[in-house]
Amino acid sequence: MNGKLKIFLKGVIDVSPLMIPVVPFGLIFGVLAIDVGFTPLETIGMSLIIFGGASQIVLLQLFSGGASSLVIISSVGAVNSRHLLYGAVVSEHLSDLKLIWKIIISYFLIDQAFARSNEYFKKNKDENKYFHLVGGGATCWIIWQSTTFLGIILGAAIPEKLGLSFAIPLTFLALLINDFRKFVNVFVIIVSGLVATLGYNIIPFKAYVIVAALIGLLSAIILTKMIKINE
């Protein structure tokens, strides 16, 4: 088997278990987008262009709540800002690639693909290892686009009693489970979660996502410095 294809398939296999909760997640997005007033074409276009489950759900939530365009764009940007960190982390492994490959990989650099490929990059030095990220990202792309499309078709036919909305936090819990071992990470998760929850009906312009992210980041900086000082 061709070396590149073997690495590509390894990426597909490694990321596949994380796709299980993404299926109902995509269905929910397709259903919700139509429910809040988006057309099928707009919904598919959003998944193709943004290609970020969490930010797309945030967009729908803020849109349905009457938030301004500025708040929606800022919130989606804040949620997606984590991809800047993903890019910075994997850049050292992809520095020799041509620009076109970097663009392709950056499009596929989502949570699940990053989580699995970053582990693979640390353990392997093959010059074609970036195909692992392409394989994982392509798998995520296919699952997300197809389930979005199915959600649009199924619409209200999916009964609420199935409790599919739980798949959204479940997807991210699966990615964050290893971070629960570190006190700083747990502290930031709790702080940002509390701010977002308590500020949902208090923070003006529906900007609770932005405020929670900023406070979580600030608390992480302060706590990290305090720990270093005490060491």
C-alpha positions in Angstrom: 0.0 0.0 0.0 1.2 3.5 -0.9 2.8 5.2 2.2 0.7 8.4 1.9 -2.5 6.4 1.5 -1.6 4.2 4.5 -1.1 7.4 6.7 -4.3 8.9 5.3 -6.3 5.8 6.2 -4.7 5.8 9.7 -6.1 9.3 10.1 -9.5 8.1 9.1 -9.4 5.2 11.5 -8.1 7.3 14.4 -10.7 10.0 14.2 -13.7 7.7 13.4 -14.6 6.9 17.1 -15.0 10.7 17.7 -17.5 10.9 14.9 -20.2 8.9 16.7 -21.5 11.9 18.7 -21.0 14.2 15.7 -23.7 12.5 13.8 -26.6 13.7 16.0 -24.8 17.0 16.4 -24.9 17.6 12.6 -28.5 16.4 12.5 -29.4 18.9 15.2 -27.7 21.7 13.4 -29.6 21.0 10.2 -32.9 20.9 12.0 -32.2 24.0 14.0 -31.0 26.1 11.1 -34.2 25.5 9.2 -36.3 26.1 12.3 -34.8 29.5 12.9 -35.4 30.7 9.4 -32.4 29.7 7.2 -33.0 28.2 3.8 -31.6 24.8 2.9 -29.0 26.4 0.6 -28.0 28.9 3.3 -27.6 26.0 5.8 -25.5 23.9 3.5 -23.4 27.0 2.6 -22.8 27.7 6.3 -21.5 24.2 6.9 -19.3 24.4 3.8 -17.8 27.8 4.6 -17.6 27.9 8.4 -17.2 24.1 8.9 -17.2 24.5 12.7 -20.0 22.8 14.7 -19.6 24.8 17.9 -19.5 28.2 16.1 -22.4 27.3 13.9 -24.6 26.4 16.8 -23.6 29.6 18.6 -24.5 31.5 15.4 -27.9 29.9 15.3 -28.5 30.6 19.0 -27.5 34.2 18.8 -29.5 34.7 15.5 -32.6 33.3 17.0 -32.2 35.5 20.1 -32.1 38.6 18.0 -28.4 39.5 18.6 -26.8 42.1 16.3 -24.6 41.1 13.3 -21.6 42.5 15.1 -22.1 40.4 18.2 -22.8 37.3 16.1 -19.6 37.7 14.0 -17.5 38.5 17.1 -18.9 35.5 19.0 -18.3 33.1 16.1 -14.8 34.6 15.8 -14.1 34.1 19.5 -15.3 30.5 19.4 -13.2 29.8 16.3 -10.1 31.6 17.7 -8.9 28.3 19.2 -8.0 27.3 15.6 -5.2 29.9 15.7 -3.7 27.8 18.6 -4.2 24.6 16.6 -2.4 26.1 13.7 0.5 27.3 15.8 0.9 23.8 17.4 1.0 21.9 14.1 2.9 24.5 12.2 6.2 23.1 13.4 5.4 19.8 11.7 4.2 21.3 8.4 6.8 24.1 7.9 8.2 22.4 4.7 4.9 22.1 2.9 3.8 24.2 -0.1 1.3 27.0 0.5 -1.5 25.1 -1.2 -1.1 22.1 1.2 -1.1 24.5 4.2 -4.4 26.0 3.0 -6.0 22.6 2.5 -4.8 21.4 5.9 -5.9 24.6 7.6 -9.5 24.0 6.3 -9.5 20.5 7.8 -7.9 21.6 11.1 -10.9 21.1 13.4 -11.2 19.8 17.0 -11.3 16.1 16.4 -8.7 16.0 13.6 -6.3 18.2 15.6 -6.7 16.1 18.8 -5.8 12.8 17.0 -3.2 14.1 14.5 -1.3 16.1 17.1 -0.8 12.9 19.0 0.3 11.1 15.8 2.7 13.9 14.9 4.5 13.7 18.2 5.1 9.9 17.8 6.0 9.9 14.1 8.6 11.6 12.0 7.6 10.5 8.5 7.7 13.4 6.0 4.2 12.5 4.8 2.7 12.5 8.2 0.5 15.4 7.3 -1.7 13.0 5.4 -2.9 11.8 8.8 -4.5 15.2 9.4 -5.9 15.3 5.9 -7.5 11.9 6.4 -9.0 12.8 9.8 -10.2 16.2 8.6 -11.8 14.7 5.4 -13.6 12.2 7.5 -15.0 15.0 9.8 -15.9 17.0 6.7 -17.9 14.2 5.1 -19.7 13.3 8.3 -20.6 16.9 9.1 -21.8 17.8 5.6 -23.8 14.6 5.2 -25.5 14.9 8.6 -26.3 18.6 8.1 -28.0 17.6 4.8 -29.9 14.8 6.5 -30.9 17.2 9.3 -32.4 19.6 6.7 -34.4 16.8 5.1 -35.6 15.2 8.4 -36.4 18.5 10.0 -39.1 18.3 12.6 -39.4 14.5 12.0 -36.8 13.9 14.6 -38.6 13.7 18.0 -37.4 15.8 20.8 -37.7 12.9 23.2 -34.5 11.4 21.7 -32.5 14.0 23.6 -30.1 14.4 20.7 -29.1 17.9 22.0 -26.9 16.1 24.6 -24.6 15.1 21.7 -23.3 18.7 21.5 -21.6 18.8 24.9 -20.7 15.1 24.6 -18.6 15.8 21.5 -16.5 18.3 23.3 -16.3 16.4 26.6 -14.7 13.5 24.6 -12.0 15.9 23.5 -11.5 17.6 26.8 -11.4 14.5 29.0 -7.6 14.5 29.2 -7.5 18.1 30.2 -9.6 17.4 33.3 -6.4 16.0 34.9 -4.8 19.5 35.1 -6.0 21.9 37.8 -5.5 25.0 35.6 -7.7 23.6 32.8 -10.5 22.5 35.1 -10.4 26.0 36.8 -10.7 27.8 33.4 -13.5 25.4 32.2 -15.5 26.1 35.4 -14.9 29.9 35.4 -15.8 30.4 31.7 -18.8 28.0 32.0 -20.2 29.9 35.0 -19.7 33.3 33.4 -21.5 32.1 30.2 -24.4 30.5 32.2 -24.9 33.4 34.6 -24.4 36.0 32.0 -26.8 34.5 29.5 -29.7 36.8 30.5 -27.5 39.6 32.1 -24.7 40.5 29.7 -26.1 42.9 27.1 -26.2 42.3 23.3 -26.0 38.5 23.9 -22.2 38.9 24.2 -21.9 36.2 26.9 -19.8 33.9 24.7 -17.2 36.7 24.1 -17.2 37.7 27.8 -16.9 34.1 29.0 -14.0 33.4 26.7 -12.1 36.6 27.7 -12.6 36.0 31.4 -11.5 32.3 31.0 -8.4 33.4 29.1 -7.6 36.1 31.7 -8.1 33.6 34.6 -5.8 31.1 32.9 -3.0 33.8 32.5 -3.3 34.9 36.2 -3.4 31.4 37.6 -0.5 30.2 35.5 1.6 33.2 36.7 0.7 32.5 40.3 1.7 28.9 40.0 5.1 29.9 38.5 5.7 32.4 41.2 5.1 29.8 44.0 7.3 27.2 42.4 
